[in-house]
Amino acid sequence: MRTLEKAERELAQGNLWRAKEILQGSLSNADYNTELFEKYGIVLLKMGDLPEAGKFLFLCGVRKQEYGEAIGIFLHKYGKNKPHDFFRALPRTARLATLSEYPDKVAQKLRDLGLPEVLKSEDGKVIFPSETGSDVVMWITCLTIVMVASALIILGLIKLKEILS
């Protein structure tokens, strides 16, 4: 891949920012590319952006000792999220339709995090549910607030009518 060669040249010259630009520009245009994810993760790691580096190093499926801290930080930061939210934290090119399409180590960790085997429908829509009990509680709370506010407005109007009469 020509992009990786360009980025490697910039890295050799010490231009981390330029290597990052080159790789970042290719992320949205490429399919799931483990080499691209790894190279981008390495650049981010060298720049000190551990959570973001961890995301891409996690997705590449390669597990080297020097990647461990960054991957750990990423998983600690996002791994506590609901499976749907964790999936949404991944770049679009990394949101595959089934877990079996991921590298083995990535797929296994995604299973451990509670993601289902099938992630997207044939038309590309995420199919596993995002709504949980906490979402329901939020909607009930909002509805209660609206009802209480409406009741107070009605009572206020009744009292205003009594005063004016």
N, C-alpha and C positions, 0 to 999 in steps of 0.2 A: 504494500500500500504506500503510495507516494506521500501521503500525509504523515505517516509514521517516520519516513525517511527525513522529511523536512524538519519535523519536530526533533528528531534525533540530532540533526546537524545543529539546530539552535541550542539544544541542551549541551552539546559538546563545546559550543562557544560560550556557554554560561548565560545564555539569554532565556531564563526560565519564563519570563513574562511572554516572550514571543512563542515559545514552545506551547505554552498554555493557550494562547490565542489560536494557534494553528489547530491544535487538538480540539479545543472547544468548538470551533467552527465546523468541525467534521461530525461532532456528536449528534446533532439533530438530523444530519443527512444520511448517516450510516444506519445499517440494521444493527442488531445486537452483535457487537464486535468485541470479543474478549481482549484482543491485542490492543485495540484503541482504549478500552476501559483501563487496562493495566498501565499503559503509557501515560494516560491522563492522570491516573491515580498517583503514579510515581512523581510526576511534575508537581502535583498539588502537595504531595508529601514533602518534597524538597522545599516547597514554598512555605511549609509549616501549617497548611490548612488541613489538620488531621481529620475532622469530621467529614469533610467533602472528599478528601483522599480515600478515607475508609469506605465511603459509598461505592466508589468506582473500583477500588481494590477488592471489595467484597463481591461485586458483580462480575469481575473478571474470572473468578473461580480459582485463581492461583493463591496458594497459602504459603507465603514465605515468612520467616521470622520477623523480618523488618516491616512487614505489613500488619503484623498482629495488633500493635497498639492502635493504629488508625482504624482498622476494622472494628476493634473492640469499642472504640469511642463512638463510631457510627452506630453500631448495634445497640449500645447502651442508650444513646440519644433517641433513636427512632424505634428500636425493638420493643419498647414498652407501649407503643401506639397500638391501636386496634389494627387488625390485619389489613383492612381496607385503607386506613390512613398510611400504614407503612408502605403499601403498594403504591399509593399516590405520591409518596416521597421519592420514589425512583424516577429517573429520567424517562421520558416517553419511549425512547428506543429500548428501554430495559423492561417495559411492561409487556411481557409475552403472554400468549393465550393460555398456556398450560405450564405446570411446574416441570414437566419432563423436557421442555425445550431449554431449560437453564442448565449450566454446568452442574454436575452431580453435587458438589459441595454447596453450591448456592441453593439448588433445589431442596436439599435436605434441611438447610437452615430455614428456608422459607416455610417448609412443612412444620418445623419446630416452632415457628412464630405463629402458626395457626392459619396459614393461607391454604385454601382448598386446591385440589389438583387442577381444576379448570377455573381460570381467572377471567376469561373474556369469552363473549359469544362470538359467533362467526362474523358478525358485523363490527366487531372490535369494541363493544361496550363491556365495561366491567360488570360481572354478573353476581359476584358474591355480595351479600348485604352489608351496608354500612351503618344501618340504623341499629342502635343497641338500646338497652334500658335507659342509659343516661340521656340519649336523644329524646326519648319519650318523656322523661321527667322535664327536660327543657321545654318541650312543647306544652305540657300541662301547666307548667309555671307561667309561661307567656300567656296562655289562654286565661288563667286565673287572674293575672294582673289586668288584662283587658276587661274582664267581667267586673272586677272590683272598681276599676276606673269608670266604667259605664254606669254602674250603680251609684257611685258618688256624684256623677254629673246629673243623673236623674233626680237624686235626692236634693241636690243643690237647686235645680230648676223648680222643684216643688216648693222648697222653702222660699225661693225668690218670689214665686207666685203668691204665697201666703203674705209675704211682707208688702208686696205691691197692692194687695187687695184691701 
